[in-house]
Amino acid sequence: VEELNCQTASTQRALQGRLNLAAPLSFGLAHLAPALDMFLREHKELRLNVDFSDRKIDIIEQGVDLAFRIGYLEDSSFQARKVAPINTLLCASKEYLKKHGTPTTPAELATHKILQYDAPTGTRLTLTAPNGKVDRLQLEPYMLANNGDFLMAMAKSHHGITLLPTFIAWEELASQALVPVMKEYKLPQMHAYAIYPANRHLPLKVRSLIEFLVTRFGTTPYWDQL
C-alpha cells in the first residue's frame, strides 16, 4: 500500500528507503558497483544492502528486492528482465600458446590444459563451427575454480586455456595479456537477468534501477566494444 501511494508522489520521493540486492561476485564488483554508484548519486535518499555471492539464494526467504543472475533462466516462478547480453570466449596467454600450440579444432582443444569454471552443469562445452556444425565436448579440466577472476589470473600466468565471460576478460583482451582462441567458433550467449518474484508488486525504486541498468549496459555493453 505504501508503494502504491508513492506512485502518486514524485519520483524522488518514491526512491527512498532500503534496497536489498543480490549479485554475482565478479560481475557485481566490476560492473554493478560503478553503476550503483551513479544511481545513488541521482537518488541520495536510497540505502543499499548488497549480497555479493555466486551462490543462488531464495530471494523471498532472504527478503531480497532484486537479484541478478547470469546464465539461462529456468525458474518460472520469477519475473525476469534481461539487463545485458553475456558473451564468452576461450582465451589463453601468448606464452602458453607458444609453448603448447594454438588449437584450431575441438579435437585439438581437448588435448590442452583447460581451466574450468566449476558449474553445476559440469564441464561440457558447446562450440558451433563456421559451417554450422555443433560439437559438444566433455572436457577433463586441468584446474577447477568457482571464480572467474581466479581463472583469468591463472590463464595470465600461462597455466592453460580458459572460458571466460567478456565482462571479466575485456581489459586483458584489450591489452593482449590474454588472446582469443578458436574465435571463429561460436559459443552460446547468456544474459544477465534482474529477477524478482512473479507475484510481488514491483516497487518504483526497483523498476527505476532496472531501467537504469538496461540503459547503461545496452544491447552491446561497453566491455564488448573494445
Secondary structure, DSSP 8 states (H G I E B T S, - for coil): -HHHHHTTS-HHHHS-EEEEEEE-HHHIIIIIHHHHHHHHHH-TTEEEEEEE-SS---TTTTT-SEEEEEE----TTEEEEEEEEE-EEEEE-HHHHHHH----SHHHHTTS-EEEE--TT-SEEEEE-TTS-EEEEE---SEEES-HHHHHHHHHTTS-EEEEEHHHHHHHHHHTSSEEESTTSB---EEEEEEEETTS---HHHHHHHHHHHHHH-SS-GGG--
